[in-house]
Amino acid sequence: MKPINFLSLLIVFSCMSAVTAQEFKLGKVSIAELEQKVHPKDSSAAAAVLYKKGSTRIEYDPSDGFITLTEVETRIKIYKKEGYDWANQKVWYYYASSFRERVSFSDAVTYNLVNGKIEKTKLKSDGTFDEVINKFRGQKKITMPNVKEGSVIEFSYQVRSPSDRMIRDWDFQTSIPVNYSEYKTYVPEYYVFNVKQKGYVFPKVTTDKKPREIVFNNKERSGGLGVAQTNFTQDRVPYTETQTTYVATNFPAMKDEVYVNNIDNYTSSVQHELSMTKFPNAQMKTFSTDWNSVVKTIYDYDDFGPELNKTGYFEEDVKKILVGKNTIEEKILVIFNHVKANVKWNDYTGYSCDNGVKKAYKEKTGNIADINLMLTAMLRYAGLTANPVLVSTRSNGISIFPNRTAFNYVIAAVETPNGNVLLDASDKFTTPNILPFRALNWSGRLIRKDGSSEEVDLMPKKASNDIVFMTYSIDPDGKVTGKTRRQCTDYIAMLTRDKIDGVKEEEYLEKLENQNRKIEISDYTRTNEKDILLPTIETYSFTGNNLCDVIGGKIYVNPMLFFTEEKNPFKQEVREYPVDFGFPFADKYNITLKIPEGFTPEVLPAPVVINMQDNLGSFKFNIAVNDNVLQINIQHQINEAIVSTEQYEMLKEYYKGMIAKETEKIVLKRI
């Protein structure tokens, strides 16, 4: 039975003024809670979790053996209409044929204050429904009734899992403030879990041990010659239970910041991973003690490692496409393109094959594992040293300790004299070493045939370029007429192709015009849209009446026109999380401005060079006058995909200086 990566839903609560004065019991909503108009510690909060209490027990069931039972109750205050989404709650569950969890909601009530009295509206059966997520998972959802500004909602739910090896993550923070969060675990002595906390604020933790016992009821029939007797006996097995309590009070809302990979990576939470079982009269068994043992376990799964050994279904096709292909690069590219052209991604992630590589190849569709394990097998068949790489997508987050649920994705890697070539055939715009943006999540784990593994850096090191050549002229009335050529490489090219894919040209140009100060575009051309190994190139002519100002007979113009970056994305005084650009990049502008006849420059921005320490990035601005032409060269380059919080102040000041220079205006006066 494979562990499932559960997402902790119903994330938690807000902060009211006097936590100790509240009664943390369903049904005990106070008039004070209903009267409160704003959160006392975060006036911007649209809602707040007043309290959330949960517990997870591993307990013995006479019919099913040890099971896991999780119970949660929650109270949420709605302050604004923007908080209405909190009336919609959902809980994931696993429902494979051999492993099915049960989720049930109860005590779901909306409270409102009407004429000074508390009015209760209970959730009806039509407000609860199940939804299929994929073939392995579903979710139970509720929509709370009669929710208004000022409402308080309450609900509880229970998750019954037939597994005794999984404890769901518990989040102490969410996007709204959390007043009080309490989580308890009850674990028998037979289980040892690795417990890790993450985030920037942490709950108080207390641990206690209590005696418990398992009672076995026995029934025996005895007697003969028509006289039968039933005897009932009990066997009691004592054990020690570890009770751990986590309490968080007045935890702030998680405020999303620009260029954050996944906010959940920084959310205060506690995670459990089974490390060992030691049952009486049984051999001790260990689980997921390190990354090597984790990936070895995954490799041995029937729907992973064995799928790499299947070759008969593709051999004839691959032999044909390899004819005349002799170099490593040629073989990689022809096989990569063959898989991309013949098997389409069905939008399901996962490192386990769905229907298997053979069926996916025949039906021309499959999940991530079907596609990229098939790709790996073909590359191996071609004589290349190819291996799968386990990955956690950006949306899946980053695991803080070794466990099998840390991964939800797999790509291929080919070892070459120049290093690994990373491949993902699920996206039509990817190229060798250009992965889908969803897969750029720090590092993955490469697994070889012998079960050994090593960490693989997924973050790009080469800068993706966005190069703009622009020539324009200005007439005395301030009308601008010009031409632009924009060339993008690597990740910027991939994102550009994705942006224009399937969009009608007329619709695309209308959006481009509106984004660029209502310019009018003509003579638009697009080059290399389908030839994805080459840069994307866009050219067009443009005119604009809102690109400069004419005041007192003088012309004021930003030399970069609609390419000017006017706002600093980094405004926080203190940055809590690393800045994640996704990939290094270089924006380069070569601009030629033709001065109108009868005018001459009065004010020109001074050249400048801004360099950050540790070669993190640089900005260069240069301007030169040649007769009636201004030549402007601008380069903004960031050399690291991820910038640490320690470097944030430097990055903020860098952007401040860059934007100040870009927004400086050229002033042209009459001669």
C-alpha positions in Angstrom: 0.0 0.0 0.0 1.6 3.3 -1.1 1.4 6.3 1.2 -0.7 9.1 -0.1 0.4 12.7 -0.1 -2.5 14.3 1.8 -3.0 18.0 1.7 -4.1 19.5 5.0 -7.2 21.3 4.1 -9.4 23.6 6.2 -6.5 25.6 7.1 -6.7 27.6 10.2 -7.9 30.5 12.1 -7.9 34.1 13.0 -6.9 36.1 16.0 -9.4 37.6 18.3 -8.4 39.7 21.3 -8.8 37.5 24.3 -8.2 33.9 23.3 -8.6 32.6 26.8 -12.1 34.2 27.1 -13.5 32.2 24.2 -15.1 28.8 24.8 -13.6 26.3 22.4 -16.6 24.1 22.0 -19.0 23.8 19.1 -22.3 25.5 19.6 -21.0 28.1 22.1 -20.8 31.1 19.7 -21.0 34.3 21.6 -22.7 37.6 20.8 -19.3 39.3 21.1 -17.9 37.2 18.3 -20.9 38.0 16.1 -20.7 41.7 16.8 -17.0 42.0 16.0 -16.5 44.1 12.8 -12.8 43.7 12.2 -10.0 41.5 13.4 -8.3 43.3 16.3 -4.8 42.4 15.2 -5.3 42.5 11.4 -7.8 45.0 10.2 -7.3 43.8 6.6 -8.5 40.2 7.3 -11.5 39.2 5.4 -12.1 36.3 7.8 -10.4 34.6 10.7 -10.3 31.2 12.3 -11.4 31.7 15.8 -10.4 28.2 16.8 -9.5 24.9 15.3 -9.0 21.8 17.4 -7.9 18.4 16.0 -6.7 15.0 17.1 -5.3 12.0 15.4 -5.4 8.6 17.1 -4.0 5.3 16.0 -6.3 2.9 17.7 -7.3 -0.8 17.5 -10.5 -1.8 15.8 -11.7 -5.3 16.4 -12.7 -5.7 12.7 -9.9 -3.9 10.9 -6.9 -3.9 13.3 -5.1 -0.7 13.9 -6.6 2.3 12.1 -6.1 6.1 12.1 -8.9 8.4 13.2 -8.7 12.1 12.7 -11.3 14.5 14.1 -11.4 18.2 13.6 -13.7 21.0 14.7 -13.4 24.6 13.5 -15.0 28.0 14.1 -14.5 30.8 11.5 -15.5 34.5 11.6 -16.5 36.2 8.3 -15.7 39.9 8.3 -16.0 40.9 4.6 -17.5 39.6 1.4 -14.0 38.6 0.3 -14.1 36.1 3.1 -17.2 34.2 1.7 -14.9 31.6 0.2 -14.3 30.3 3.7 -17.9 29.1 3.7 -16.8 26.4 1.2 -14.8 23.7 2.9 -13.3 20.5 1.5 -11.4 17.5 2.8 -9.4 15.1 0.6 -9.6 11.4 0.9 -8.1 8.3 -0.7 -10.5 5.9 -2.4 -8.5 3.2 -4.3 -10.3 -0.1 -4.6 -8.1 -1.7 -2.0 -7.8 1.3 0.3 -10.7 3.6 1.0 -11.0 6.3 3.6 -14.2 7.7 4.9 -14.9 11.4 5.5 -18.0 12.8 7.2 -19.0 16.3 8.2 -21.2 17.1 11.1 -22.3 20.0 13.4 -22.2 22.4 10.5 -24.0 25.6 11.5 -24.0 29.3 10.4 -24.6 31.9 13.1 -25.9 35.4 12.4 -27.0 38.2 14.8 -30.5 39.3 13.9 -32.2 42.0 16.0 -29.8 41.3 18.8 -30.5 37.6 18.9 -28.4 34.7 17.6 -29.9 33.0 14.6 -28.7 29.5 13.6 -28.9 28.0 10.1 -27.9 24.3 9.9 -26.3 22.8 6.9 -28.8 20.6 5.0 -27.9 17.4 3.1 -27.9 19.2 -0.3 -25.0 21.3 1.0 -22.7 18.3 1.2 -21.3 16.4 -1.9 -18.4 14.4 -3.1 -16.1 15.3 -6.0 -13.7 13.1 -7.9 -10.2 14.5 -8.1 -8.6 11.6 -10.0 -8.7 7.8 -10.0 -7.1 7.7 -6.6 -8.5 10.6 -4.7 -11.8 12.4 -4.1 -12.9 15.2 -1.8 -16.0 15.8 0.3 -17.2 19.4 0.1 -19.7 21.5 2.0 -21.1 24.9 1.4 -22.3 26.7 4.5 -25.7 28.3 4.3 -26.8 31.9 4.9 -23.3 33.3 5.1 -23.1 37.1 5.4 -20.7 39.7 6.6 -20.4 39.2 10.3 -21.4 35.5 10.2 -19.7 32.9 12.3 -19.5 29.4 10.9 -18.8 26.1 12.7 -18.3 22.6 11.5 -16.5 19.4 12.4 -15.3 16.4 10.3 -13.9 13.0 10.8 -11.5 11.1 8.6 -11.3 7.3 9.1 -8.3 5.7 7.5 -7.7 1.9 7.3 -4.0 2.6 7.4 -2.1 2.9 10.7 1.0 4.4 9.0 -0.1 7.9 7.9 -0.8 11.0 10.0 -2.0 14.0 8.0 -0.1 17.3 8.1 -1.5 19.9 10.4 -1.2 23.6 9.4 -1.1 26.2 12.2 -1.3 29.0 9.7 -3.3 29.9 6.6 -4.1 33.0 4.5 -6.2 34.5 7.3 -5.2 35.0 11.0 -5.4 32.1 13.4 -6.4 32.8 17.0 -6.1 29.4 18.4 -5.0 26.1 16.9 -4.7 22.9 18.9 -3.6 19.5 17.6 -3.1 16.3 19.5 -1.7 13.0 18.4 -2.2 9.7 20.2 0.4 7.1 19.1 0.8 3.6 20.6 4.3 2.4 21.6 4.4 0.1 18.6 5.0 3.0 16.2 7.8 5.5 15.9 7.3 8.6 13.7 9.7 11.2 12.6 8.1 14.5 13.5 9.2 17.8 11.9 7.9 21.3 12.1 8.4 24.0 9.5 7.6 27.7 9.2 8.8 30.9 10.9 6.6 30.7 14.0 6.1 27.5 16.1 3.5 26.2 18.4 4.1 25.1 22.1 4.6 21.4 22.4 3.9 19.1 25.4 4.2 15.4 25.6 2.7 12.9 28.0 2.6 9.1 28.2 -0.5 7.2 29.3 -1.3 3.5 29.9 -3.8 2.0 27.5 -5.0 -1.5 26.7 -6.4 -3.5 23.9 -9.3 -5.7 24.8 -9.8 -8.9 22.7 -13.3 -10.5 23.2 -13.3 -14.2 22.7 -16.2 -16.6 22.2 -15.8 -20.4 22.6 -18.4 -23.1 22.3 -18.1 -26.3 24.3 -20.1 -29.5 25.2 -21.5 -32.4 23.4 -24.4 -34.9 23.1 -26.8 -32.0 22.3 -25.7 -29.9 25.2 -23.7 -26.9 24.1 -22.3 -24.0 26.1 -20.9 -20.7 25.0 -18.1 -19.2 27.0 -17.0 -15.5 26.7 -13.6 -14.4 27.8 -11.4 -11.4 27.4 -7.7 -10.9 26.8 -6.2 -7.6 27.8 -3.0 -6.3 26.2 -1.5 -3.3 28.0 0.6 -0.7 26.1 1.8 2.9 26.5 0.4 5.6 24.4 2.3 8.8 23.7 0.1 11.9 23.7 1.6 15.0 22.0 -0.2 18.4 22.1 0.6 21.4 19.9 -0.9 24.8 20.7 -0.6 27.9 18.6 -2.2 31.2 19.6 -2.5 34.4 17.6 -0.6 33.2 14.6 -0.6 35.8 11.7 -2.0 35.3 8.3 0.3 34.0 5.6 0.7 37.0 3.3 1.6 36.1 -0.2 4.6 38.0 -1.6 5.7 38.4 -5.2 8.0 35.7 -6.6 7.2 33.1 -3.9 7.5 29.5 -5.1 4.8 28.0 -2.9 3.6 29.7 0.2 2.9 26.4 1.9 6.7 25.8 2.1 6.8 28.5 4.7 3.6 27.9 6.6 3.8 26.8 10.2 2.9 23.1 10.3 3.8 19.8 11.7 4.4 16.7 9.6 4.8 13.0 10.5 6.5 10.2 8.7 6.5 6.6 9.9 10.0 5.6 10.8 9.6 2.2 12.5 7.2 -0.4 13.8 8.0 -2.7 16.7 5.1 -5.0 17.5 5.3 -7.6 20.3 6.7 -11.0 19.1 7.5 -9.5 15.7 10.6 -8.3 14.0 11.3 -4.5 14.1 10.6 -2.9 10.7 12.0 0.4 9.5 10.6 2.8 6.9 11.9 5.8 5.0 15.0 6.4 7.1 16.9 8.2 4.4 16.5 9.4 0.8 18.3 6.3 -0.6 15.9 3.9 1.1 12.9 6.0 0.1 13.8 6.0 -3.6 14.8 2.4 -3.5 11.3 1.6 -2.2 9.7 3.6 -5.0 11.9 2.0 -7.7 10.7 -1.4 -6.6 7.0 -0.6 -7.0 5.3 -2.6 -9.7 4.2 0.5 -11.5 7.7 2.2 -11.5 10.9 0.1 -11.9 9.4 -2.8 -13.9 7.8 -0.4 -16.4 11.4 0.7 -17.4 12.2 -2.9 -18.4 9.3 -3.1 -21.0 10.7 -2.4 -24.5 8.8 -4.7 -26.9 6.0 -2.2 -27.6 8.3 0.5 -29.0 11.4 -1.3 -30.4 10.5 -1.3 -34.1 9.5 2.4 -34.0 12.6 3.4 -32.1 14.9 1.5 -34.5 13.5 3.4 -37.4 13.9 6.8 -35.9 17.5 6.1 -34.8 18.7 5.4 -38.3 21.5 7.8 -39.1 21.6 9.2 -35.6 25.0 8.7 -34.2 25.7 11.4 -31.5 24.3 11.5 -28.0 22.5 14.8 -28.8 20.9 13.4 -32.0 19.6 10.3 -30.2 18.2 12.4 -27.3 16.4 14.8 -29.6 14.9 12.3 -31.9 13.6 10.1 -29.1 12.4 13.1 -27.1 10.4 14.4 -30.0 9.0 11.0 -30.8 7.5 10.7 -27.4 6.2 14.2 -27.4 4.5 13.7 -30.8 3.0 10.3 -30.0 1.8 10.5 -26.3 -0.1 13.4 -24.9 -0.2 14.2 -21.2 -3.6 13.6 -19.5 -2.9 16.3 -16.9 -2.4 13.7 -14.1 0.9 13.9 -12.1 2.4 11.1 -10.0 5.5 8.9 -10.1 3.5 5.7 -10.6 2.2 4.7 -14.0 -1.5 5.0 -14.5 -2.3 2.4 -17.1 1.3 1.4 -17.8 3.7 2.5 -20.5 2.6 -0.1 -23.1 -1.1 0.9 -22.9 -0.2 4.6 -22.8 1.9 4.2 -26.0 -0.9 2.4 -27.8 -3.6 4.8 -26.7 -1.3 7.8 -27.2 -2.1 9.3 -23.7 -0.8 8.9 -20.2 0.1 10.5 -16.9 3.5 12.0 -16.1 5.0 8.6 -15.1 3.7 6.8 -18.2 5.3 9.5 -20.5 8.6 10.0 -18.8 9.3 6.4 -17.8 8.6 5.4 -21.4 11.0 8.2 -22.5 13.7 6.8 -20.1 13.2 3.3 -21.4 13.6 4.4 -25.0 16.7 6.4 -24.2 18.2 3.3 -22.5 17.3 1.2 -25.5 19.3 3.6 -27.6 22.4 2.9 -25.6 22.3 6.1 -23.5 22.8 6.3 -19.7 19.3 7.4 -18.8 17.6 7.3 -15.4 14.3 8.6 -13.9 14.5 11.6 -11.6 11.8 12.0 -8.9 10.5 15.5 -8.5 8.1 17.4 -6.3 6.3 20.1 -8.3 6.0 23.7 -7.1 2.4 23.2 -6.1 3.4 20.1 -4.1 6.0 21.9 -2.1 9.3 20.9 -0.6 9.6 18.0 1.9 11.5 18.6 5.1 12.5 15.0 5.6 12.8 11.8 3.6 9.4 10.3 2.7 7.7 8.7 -0.2 5.0 11.3 -0.4 7.6 14.0 -0.9 7.5 13.4 -4.7 4.6 13.6 -7.1 6.3 13.8 -10.5 9.1 12.1 -12.5 11.3 13.3 -15.4 14.2 11.7 -17.3 17.9 12.5 -17.1 20.6 11.4 -19.6 24.2 11.4 -18.3 26.6 13.0 -20.8 30.2 14.1 -20.7 28.9 17.6 -20.2 26.6 16.7 -17.3 23.0 15.6 -17.0 20.5 16.5 -19.7 17.0 16.8 -18.1 13.9 16.0 -20.1 10.2 16.2 -19.7 8.1 15.0 -22.7 4.7 16.0 -21.2 4.8 19.6 -22.6 5.0 20.4 -26.3 7.2 23.5 -25.7 9.9 21.9 -23.6 13.4 21.2 -25.0 16.4 19.4 -23.5 17.3 21.1 -20.2 14.2 23.3 -20.4 11.7 21.8 -18.1 8.1 22.9 -17.5 7.9 25.7 -15.0 6.0 23.5 -12.6 9.0 21.2 -12.3 11.5 23.9 -11.3 11.4 23.1 -7.6 14.9 23.2 -6.1 16.1 19.6 -6.5 15.1 16.1 -7.6 16.3 12.6 -6.9 17.9 10.5 -9.7 17.5 6.7 -9.3 19.9 4.3 -11.1 19.2 0.7 -12.0 21.0 -0.6 -9.0 18.8 1.4 -6.7 21.4 4.0 -5.8 20.4 7.6 -6.0 21.8 11.1 -5.9 20.4 14.7 -5.7 19.9 16.5 -8.9 19.8 20.3 -9.1 16.7 21.3 -11.1 17.2 25.1 -11.0 18.5 26.6 -14.3 22.0 28.2 -14.3 21.9 29.7 -17.8 20.2 33.1 -18.3 17.1 33.2 -20.5 17.2 36.3 -22.7 14.6 38.8 -23.6 16.2 41.1 -26.3 14.3 44.1 -27.7 15.4 46.2 -30.6 13.3 49.3 -30.9 13.5 52.3 -33.3 11.1 55.2 -33.1 10.6 58.8 -33.9 8.5 61.6 -32.3 6.7 64.3 -34.1 6.4 67.8 -32.6 2.9 67.0 -31.4 4.1 64.0 -29.4 3.0 61.2 -31.6 5.3 58.3 -31.6 5.9 56.0 -34.6 8.3 53.1 -34.5 9.2 49.4 -35.0 10.0 46.7 -32.5 11.8 43.3 -32.8 11.6 41.1 -29.7 13.7 37.9 -29.4 13.3 35.5 -26.5 15.3 32.4 -25.6 15.0 29.3 -23.4 12.5 29.7 -20.5 11.2 33.0 -21.7 10.7 31.5 -25.2 8.8 28.6 -23.7 6.6 30.9 -21.6 6.0 33.1 -24.7 5.0 30.1 -26.8 2.7 28.9 -24.1 1.1 32.4 -23.9 0.3 32.6 -27.6 -0.6 29.0 -28.1 -4.2 28.6 -29.2 -4.9 32.4 -29.1 -6.1 34.1 -32.2 -3.7 36.7 -33.5 -6.3 39.4 -33.4 -7.2 38.7 -29.8 -3.5 38.6 -28.9 -2.7 41.9 -30.6 -5.7 43.6 -29.0 -4.4 42.6 -25.5 -0.8 43.6 -26.4 -2.1 47.1 -27.5 -4.1 47.6 -24.3 -1.2 46.5 -22.1 1.2 48.9 -23.9 -0.6 52.2 -23.4 -3.2 51.8 -26.2 -0.7 51.7 -29.0 -1.8 50.7 -32.5 0.1 47.7 -34.0 0.5 46.9 -37.6 2.8 44.7 -39.8 2.9 42.0 -37.1 5.0 38.9 -37.8 6.0 35.9 -35.7 9.0 33.7 -36.3 10.0 30.3 -35.0 6.7 29.7 -33.2 6.8 26.0 -33.9 10.6 25.6 -34.2 11.1 25.4 -30.5 14.9 24.9 -30.6 15.2 28.5 -31.9 14.3 31.8 -30.2 10.8 33.2 -30.6 10.9 36.4 -32.6 8.1 39.0 -32.8 8.2 42.1 -35.0 5.7 44.9 -35.4 5.2 48.5 -36.2 3.4 50.8 -33.8 2.0 54.2 -33.3 1.0 55.8 -30.0 -0.4 59.1 -28.9 0.0 58.4 -25.1 3.7 57.6 -25.0 5.1 61.1 -24.2 4.0 64.5 -22.9 4.3 67.8 -24.7 4.4 70.6 -22.1 5.3 74.3 -22.9 6.7 73.3 -26.3 9.0 70.7 -24.8 8.7 66.9 -25.3 9.1 64.6 -22.2 9.6 60.9 -22.9 10.7 57.7 -21.1 13.2 56.3 -23.6 11.9 52.7 -23.0 8.3 53.8 -23.8 5.9 50.9 -22.9 8.8 48.6 -21.8 9.5 50.8 -18.8 9.2 49.0 -15.5 7.5 51.6 -13.3 6.8 49.9 -10.0 9.2 48.1 -7.6 7.8 44.6 -6.9 9.7 44.5 -3.7 8.1 46.9 -1.3 8.2 45.0 2.1 10.6 46.3 4.7 11.3 42.7 5.7 11.1 39.7 3.4 9.9 36.5 5.1 10.6 34.1 2.2 13.2 33.7 -0.5 12.7 35.4 -3.8 12.1 32.8 -6.5 12.4 34.1 -10.1 12.3 30.5 -11.4 15.3 31.0 -13.7 18.2 33.5 -14.3 17.3 36.0 -16.9 18.7 39.0 -18.9 16.5 41.8 -20.4 18.4 43.7 -23.0 17.1 46.8 -24.9 18.8 48.5 -27.9 16.8 51.6 -28.6 17.2 54.2 -31.3 15.3 57.5 -30.8 15.1 59.9 -33.8 14.9 63.4 -32.5 12.2 65.5 -34.4 13.5 68.2 -36.7 13.8 71.5 -34.9 14.4 69.9 -31.5 17.5 69.2 -29.5 18.1 67.3 -26.2 17.8 69.5 -23.1 18.0 66.8 -20.4 19.4 63.3 -20.8 19.5 60.6 -18.1 23.1 60.0 -17.0 24.7 56.6 -17.7 24.7 54.3 -14.7 25.9 50.9 -13.6 24.5 49.1 -10.6 26.1 45.8 -9.5 24.9 43.6 -6.7 27.3 41.7 -4.5 28.2 38.0 -5.2 27.5 38.6 -8.9 23.8 38.3 -8.1 22.9 40.8 -10.9 23.6 44.0 -12.6 21.9 46.9 -14.3 23.5 49.1 -17.0 22.1 52.2 -18.6 23.9 54.1 -21.3 22.8 56.9 -23.7 24.7 58.5 -26.5 23.9 61.4 -28.9 24.8 61.2 -32.6 23.5 64.1 -34.6 19.7 63.8 -34.4 19.7 60.3 -33.0 19.8 59.1 -29.4 21.2 55.6 -28.9 20.1 54.0 -25.6 21.4 50.6 -24.3 19.9 49.0 -21.2 20.6 45.7 -19.6 19.0 44.2 -16.5 20.4 40.8 -15.5 19.6 38.5 -12.6 22.1 35.6 -12.3 20.4 33.4 -9.7 17.0 31.7 -9.9 16.6 32.0 -6.1 17.6 35.0 -3.9 17.9 34.4 -0.2 16.1 36.5 2.4 19.6 37.8 3.6 20.1 39.3 0.1 16.6 40.8 0.0 17.5 44.3 1.1 20.2 44.5 -1.6 17.8 43.2 -4.2 15.1 45.8 -3.1 17.6 48.7 -3.4 18.8 47.4 -6.7 15.3 47.4 -8.1 14.7 50.8 -6.6 17.7 52.2 -8.4 16.9 50.5 -11.7 13.3 51.8 -11.7 14.4 55.3 -10.8 16.7 55.3 -13.8 14.2 53.7 -16.2 11.5 56.2 -15.3 13.8 59.2 -15.9 12.6 61.2 -18.8 14.4 62.6 -21.8 13.5 66.3 -22.4 13.7 67.7 -25.9 13.4 71.4 -26.5 13.0 73.5 -29.6 16.2 74.9 -31.2 
